[in-house]
Amino acid sequence: MRAVITVVGKDAVGILAKVSGICSEYNANVIEVTQSVLQDMFAMIMLVDISKLSIEFGALCDKMTATGDEMGLKIHTMHESVFNCMHHI
């Protein structure tokens, strides 16, 4: 099982470290990351393996959202199956 994590907001030091640290804390393995800084705006998409997640997926989503709120970012965590259904034609 995998999840897609998106992060958007004003660029700052440590965004990637903070999000990947939360993944590590709850045993979500980061598979792939792409990020861009457009002027002062930060955008990142992470694909993470959640098959060995040590907390419930909903709790991880809540933790990411709360972290985003603390950092002034929008962090959205979506299960891969939902992502695939949304983008299936």
Secondary structure per residue as TSV (DSSP state, phi and psi in degrees):
chain	resnum	aa	ss	phi	psi
A	1	M	-	360.0	142.0
A	2	R	E	-133.0	164.8
A	3	A	E	-137.1	156.2
A	4	V	E	-112.1	126.3
A	5	I	E	-115.4	125.4
A	6	T	E	-114.8	142.9
A	7	V	E	-133.3	128.7
A	8	V	E	-138.9	137.9
A	9	G	E	164.2	-171.7
A	10	K	E	-68.5	134.4
A	11	D	-	-64.0	141.2
A	12	A	-	-156.3	159.0
A	13	V	T	-68.5	134.5
A	14	G	T	94.1	5.7
A	15	I	H	-63.1	-52.5
A	16	L	H	-59.0	-42.6
A	17	A	H	-62.5	-41.5
A	18	K	H	-66.4	-47.9
A	19	V	H	-67.0	-44.7
A	20	S	H	-68.5	-29.8
A	21	G	H	-64.4	-39.9
A	22	I	H	-65.1	-42.2
A	23	C	H	-57.3	-47.4
A	24	S	H	-62.0	-42.8
A	25	E	H	-57.4	-35.2
A	26	Y	T	-108.4	17.7
A	27	N	T	65.4	34.0
A	28	A	-	-97.4	117.8
A	29	N	E	-86.2	123.0
A	30	V	E	-73.9	121.2
A	31	I	E	-93.5	-45.4
A	32	E	E	-150.8	145.0
A	33	V	E	-137.1	137.4
A	34	T	E	-132.6	136.8
A	35	Q	E	-144.8	153.8
A	36	S	E	-142.8	148.8
A	37	V	E	-118.6	117.6
A	38	L	E	-110.9	104.2
A	39	Q	T	56.3	-107.7
A	40	D	T	-110.8	13.5
A	41	M	E	-102.1	133.9
A	42	F	E	-104.5	135.5
A	43	A	E	-137.6	132.3
A	44	M	E	-143.9	143.7
A	45	I	E	-126.6	129.1
A	46	M	E	-120.5	139.9
A	47	L	E	-108.9	123.4
A	48	V	E	-126.9	143.8
A	49	D	E	-85.8	120.3
A	50	I	-	-111.4	16.5
A	51	S	T	-66.7	-22.0
A	52	K	T	-116.3	25.5
A	53	L	-	-56.9	133.7
A	54	S	S	-91.6	-2.5
A	55	I	S	-132.2	170.8
A	56	E	-	-67.1	148.3
A	57	F	H	-58.5	-40.9
A	58	G	H	-60.0	-36.9
A	59	A	H	-67.9	-36.8
A	60	L	H	-64.0	-44.2
A	61	C	H	-57.6	-45.5
A	62	D	H	-62.9	-41.0
A	63	K	H	-63.7	-43.6
A	64	M	H	-64.6	-43.5
A	65	T	H	-61.8	-44.7
A	66	A	H	-63.6	-40.2
A	67	T	H	-63.0	-42.2
A	68	G	H	-60.5	-43.6
A	69	D	H	-60.5	-42.7
A	70	E	H	-62.9	-34.8
A	71	M	H	-96.1	-0.3
A	72	G	T	73.8	31.6
A	73	L	E	-121.1	162.4
A	74	K	E	-105.4	110.9
A	75	I	E	-113.5	123.7
A	76	H	E	-121.9	130.1
A	77	T	E	-118.3	124.8
A	78	M	E	-132.9	133.8
A	79	H	E	-63.2	142.0
A	80	E	H	-56.5	-36.6
A	81	S	H	-64.5	-37.8
A	82	V	H	-68.3	-44.2
A	83	F	H	-57.5	-46.1
A	84	N	H	-63.8	-41.1
A	85	C	H	-64.6	-38.1
A	86	M	H	-67.0	-30.0
A	87	H	T	-109.2	15.3
A	88	H	-	-92.3	130.5
A	89	I	-	-99.5	360.0
